[in-house]
């Protein structure tokens, strides 16, 4: 029989809330196995008879027999007919032998990460919520997405393609989707794209990671807008690059700062259509100057066109890639914001010499993007549904931006100044009136509201305090209710 302490240990393991999801026989098996591994039950020691242990634990004998059978199959116990069950003689290790302190990693000790791993971890992850709370940024409206149409197109694909869609896909992406993407960016964004230059990816973040690892070596410089999209900065820092911040004004990145030290970096990362987070559009003369700089110094332009579909005022400017006749621009796009986040499809339009190297690198990272989703999206685009959806959402989002700006001016004028953008899915607000950014963000979170502080997006410091307010996923009524909660939260933390 077990000693009293061993029996109590088994009972405690079984009752642990962390283990209740496991079947009862599995909990008993794991508890006994742990006693063996820890050396509490040494080699050759007899185990209680299944009937006796069942009585002690208040379970059926069949449950104990199932647990013992699993322990026997794993080699932890021997079962001898007529004699019972015994702890096995395991020669590969000594049960209960403690590892040296040098080899242990207590739960509160930091892991020994690589420099790249530390850079990734220190930046933290992007907060993703299954059901986003106001005013999470970059989230599109999904409740009105034509899901029935999408499902019908998916059924068509499944019927016509059959089991072929269940196999591994082309690492570069299915040809129908690459063709649809090329047609779209050529028509809507003025790009220079063909199907054979498109690489389908899981996200724009993956595109940045590929660019960082395939185009630049650790220690190489890359110019970044300041403030900049935090995901891009972390991708480049994790690759060991020297991120050189370049200021931004109302006409986008300050190209003069790049031209003053043209050889300090081998690439530049841009969000020219709608700068993140300021909303500025990069002026044409600056685009042309950057193209000339890249060509002259054999540098790269990484153009992230993350939400250019949604522009509410003025005429859209042609993408940098479409203006670049020298083949130095990598154009990155995503369907996460134009359709729905769960789609997980992005893409890059590459200069011809980069297509094969980037495709090989991508195949080593995660193989390929799911063919079924790609083929369904291709049909969605070919049938004109993508364009129709974007046009419909552009009107909806414009209305919601107007509503947010109005409610902020009405209820939060003591605290912030809204900076109404001409496009995108979020509105920057600058703090005014003495409320600290950290205090504002924390107060909002306690009230169930998500705000992204602007200060952390500035690498060089000195940026104005404020936050981003996403509006695309929330109706005017939801926006008003959330703004009122925010007003209440801000007044509570600024009471004298």
N, C-alpha and C positions, 0 to 999 in steps of 0.2 A: 504493500500500500504506500501511497504518498505520505510523506510527513505532513503535519498540520500546515506548516508554512508553505509547502509546495502546493497543497490543495487550495489554500487561500489565494496563492498566486494565480492558479488556473481560474478560480472564480472571479478574481479581479479583472483578469484579461478578458474573460467572456463578457463581463458587465460594463467594460469600458465603452463610453458613448462613441468613441472613435471607431469601434469595431462592430457596432450593432448592425451595419448594413450587410455584413457577411453572414452566410448560413451558420447555424449553430455548430454543426459538425466541423466547419472550417475554423471557427473560433477556438474550439477545443483542440483541434490539430495544431494550430499555430501556437497556442499556449504551451502545449507539451513540447513542441519543437523548440520553443524558446528556452525552456528549462534544460533541454539537452545541449543546445548551443552554448548556454551560459555555464554549463558544467554542474548545474544543480542536480542533474541526473547523469551519473557517470557511465562509461561503457560497461555493459554487462549487467547493469542494474535492472531488476524486474519492474515492470509497470503493473499497476493494479489490474485485476481482472475486469473485463468490460462490464460485467454485471455489477460489480462492487462500485466501480467508478460512476456508473450511471446512477446508482442510488445516492452516492455522495453529492453529485452535481444536480440531481433532480431532473435527469433527462432520460430518454429511452435508451435501451441497450443498443438498438440499431444505430443511433447517433454516434455512440462511442465506437462501435465496430467500423463505421464509415471513416471516423477520424483515424483510428488505428490502421485501417487499410491504406489510407493516404500516406501516413508516416512510413509504413512498410514499403510502399511503392517508391518513395523518395529516398529510401536507404537509411532512415534514421532509427528504425527499430527492426529487430528480427522477431519472427513469430514461429514458435516451435509447437508442433502438434502435441497436445497432452501436457505441455509445460507452461505455456503462456507467452507473453510478449516481453522482450528485453531490449534495452538500449544497445544499438549496434556498435561494433568496434569500427570506428571510422578512422582510417589510417592517414587520410589526407590532411587532417587538422586535429589539434588537441582541443576537445571541448573545454570551454571555460578559460582558455588561455587569453589573457588580455593583451591587446596590442600595446606597443610602446607609446608613450605620450607623443612622441614625434609623429606617429602615424595617425593619431586620432584627430577628429575635428569636432569639438564640442559644438552644440547647437548655437551658442552665442558667439562663436569665433568666426571671423570673416574668412571666406574661402580664398585660397591663393590663386586669384584670377590672373590671366595674362594682362599685359598693358592694354590690349585691344578689348579684352573682356571687361576690364575695369572701366574703360571709357564708355562702353555700352551701358554698364550697370549704373554708373554714376549719373547718367542722364535720365534714368528712370524710363518707364514705358509710357505710351500714350494711353490716357484714360479712355477706355471703350465701355460703353454702357449698352446693354441689350435694348433698353427703352430709354433713350436720352432724355435728360432733364433740361428744361430751359436754363441757361442759354448756351448749351453745348454747341461749339462752333463746327462748321464743316459738315453738318448733318443734313441731308436732303429730306424732303417730305416723302414718306414711304406709304402712308395710309391710303393714298389715292393712286398708287402705282397700278397700272393695268395688269394685275396679276393673272386674271383669267386669260387674257391674250397671251401672256408669256407662257402659261401652262399649255395652251393650245399649240403654240409654236414648238414647245419642247416635245409634245406628243408627236407632232409631225416629224421632228428630227428622229425620235426614237423609232418610229415606224419605218422611215425610209433608210436610216443608217443601220438600224438594228444593233446587233452585238458589237459591231465595229466601234461604236462610241464607248464601249466598256474597256477597250484596250488602251495602252499607252498612246499618247498623242505626240504630234510633232513638237519637239522642243521650241521651235520658232513660233509655233501657233498654227491653227488650222488655216488653210489657204482662204476659205470663204471669209473668215473674220479679218484676216490681214488685208484682203482686198476691200472689204467694207470700211475698215479704218482708214486706209489710204484714200479712198474716195471721199470720205467725210472730211478729213483734215485738209485735203486739197481744196474742196469746195468751200468749207466754212472757215478755215483758218489760213488759207493762202499758202499751204505748205507745199514742199516738193517731195512727194511720197509716192512709192510704188509698193505693191504687195510684198515684193521680195526684200524691201528695206524695213519692214515692220517686224518687230519682235514682241510677241504677246507675253505679258508677265502677270504676276499676281497682284502687283501694286506699283505705284510710283516709287514707293520706298525701296522696293527691290531694284528698280532701275537705278536709283542713286547709289545703292550699295555696289551694283555691278560697275557703274562708272568709276567709283572710287577705287575699286580693286583692279580693274582692267586698264584704266587709262593713266593712273598715277601710282607712284611708289610712296611708301611711308617717308615722311619728311618733306614731300613735295607740297608746294603751296597751292591753295585754291581760294579765289576771291569769293566772298559771300556777302550778300546784302545784309545790312545791319540797321534795323532788326531783320531777322530771318526766320524761316520755318524751322522749328526746333528739330523735326525729324531729319531734315537734310543735314543740319549741323552735326547731329549725333552720328549719322551715317559716315560722314567724312572724318570726324574726330576718331571714330572707332577704327577707321582704316589707317590711322596714324598720320593723317594729312595735317598740314599747317593751315588752319582756317584763318584767312586774313579778312577782317571785317571792313566793309566799304559802306559809307553812309548812304542814306536814301533821302530824297526830297520829293516834292510834288510831281516831279518828272521821272521818278525812278532812281536807280542806282547812279551814284556820282562817278561817271566814267572818267572824269579828269583825275581822280585819285588812282585809278588803274593805270592810266596813261603816264602818270608821274613815275610809276615804278613798274613798267610793263613786264619785266622778267621776274618779278617777285613770285608769281604764281603761274601754273601751267593750265589752269582752267578757271572758269567763273560759273557760279550757280545763280540762276535768275528765275524770278517769277514775273516776267515782264508785262503780261496782260493785266494782271491784278496782283500787285505786290503784296505778299503776306508779311506783316498784318496791316500795313498802312492803306492798302487799296490803290496806291499810285499806279499809273500806267507809264511804262517806259517810253520816253519820247523817241521819235523816229531817228533824229540825228544821233542820239546816244546808241540806238540799236546798230546803226551803220558803223559808228566808231568802234563798237565792240567787235563787229564782224571783221573789220579791218585789222584790229589788234590781234584777233585769233589767227587770222591768215598770216600775218607778218611774223608772229612768234610761234607758229605751229601749236597754238593752245586750243583748248576745247571750250565750247559754250554748252552748258547743260541747262536747257530751257524747260522749266516745269510749268505746264499750262493747265494747272489743276482744276480751275473752275471757270474757264473763259466763256463757256456756253451762256453764262448768266450775266449779261450786261444790260443795264437799265437806262443808260443815257449815252448819247454820242455814238459814233460809228466805231466798230472794232478795228484795231490795227492789225495788220498782217503779222503772223508770228515771225520770230527772228529766223527760224529755220527756213522759212520760205524766201527770206531776203538774202540768205547766205549762199552765194554761188561758189564758195570755196570748200564746202563739205566739212566744216569744223563744228557744226551744231548737232547736238543730240536732243531731239524733241520728245518730251515725256508727257503722257496723258493718262487719265484714269476714268473709269466709269463709276467709281465709288460715289462721287458727288453728283453726277448727272443722272444716275439711275438709283442704285441702292447699295449700301455698304457691304451686304452679304454676298454680292456678286464676285468680289475679289478678282477683278480683271483690270489690268493696266496695260500700257504698251509704251514702246519707244520706237521712234522713227530714226534710223541710224544711217550714217554715211556708209556707202557700200563696203569699204574695207573693214568696217567694224562688225558687219552682220555675222560672219562665221565665228570670230573669236567670242563675241558676246553670247551667241547661241550656245556654243560649247560650254562657256562658263555658267550660263543659266542652267543647262542640263545637269551640271555637277551639283548645283545648289538644291534644286527640287524637281528635276526631271522635266515637268511640263505642267501646263494649266489644263484643268479638266475639259476634255473635248466636248461633252454634252453642253456645258454652259457656253462654251465658245460658239458652237454651231447654232444654239438658240439665239444668242446675241447677234450673230451674223444675220439671221433671218429677221430679227427685230429691226435691225438697221436697214437691210435691203428692202423691207416692206414699207419704209417711210415712217415707222412707228417711233423710232428714236427721235427723229427731227420733230415729229408732232408732240411727243412728250416734253421735249426740251422747250418748245415754244409755249406750251401750256404752263409749264412750271415757271418760265420766265415771267409770265404775267402774275402768277400767284405769288412768287417771291418778291416782285416789285411792290405788290400791295402790302405784303408783310413787313418789308423794309420801311415803307411809309408809316405803317402802324407803330412799329418799334420806335422809330425816330420821334413820332408824335408823343407817345406815352413817356419816353425818356425825358423829353423836354417838359412835359406836364408834371411828372411826379419826381424826377430825379435832378431837376435843374440846380438844386442846392449842392449837388455832389459831383456831377459830371457834365462834360460837354460832348455831345455826340458828334462824330466825324462821319457824316453820311457818305458811303461809298457810291460809285457809279456801277458797281457790279459785285458779284460774289455772294457768299452765303452768311457773312458775318459783318457786324458794324463795330469799328473801334470807338471807344469812349475814353476821353482823357479826364482824369480826376481833377476836380477844382473844389476848393473849400476846405482843404486841410485833412481830408480823409486819406489815410495811408492805403496803399495798394494791397498789402498783405492783410490788413484789417478788413478791407472791403471784400476780398476774395473769401476769407474765412467766414465772415458774417453771412455772405451769400450761401456758402455751402451748408452752413447750419440751417439755413432757411430752405434747403432743398434746391438750390439754384447753382448751376455751374458757370463760372466765369474763368477765362484764361487771362492771367495777368500779363501785361505787356513788358514789364521790366526784364523778365527772364529771357525775352527774345532778343535783347540787346547784348551783344558780346562785348562791345567797347564801353558800356555803361553810359550814363548821361541821358538816356532816353526818358521821355515823359512818362509818368506813372499813369496807368489806366488798365483797361481790360477789353477783351473782345466779347461781343454778344452775338451768338448765332441766332438766326431768325427763321431760316427756311423750313424747319420741321415743326413749327408751332403756329397755330391759327391766331388771328388777331385777339380773340377772346383769351386764349391761353397766354399770349404775350402780355396783355393788360393785367391779368391776374398775377403773373410772375413779377412784372414791374412793380406792382403794388406791394408784393411781399418783399421785394428788394428795398423799396423805400422804407418799409417798416424796419427791416433789418439794419439799414444804414442809420436810421434815426436812433435806434437803440444803442448803437456803439458810439454815437457822437453826442449823447446827452451830456451836459456839463456836470 
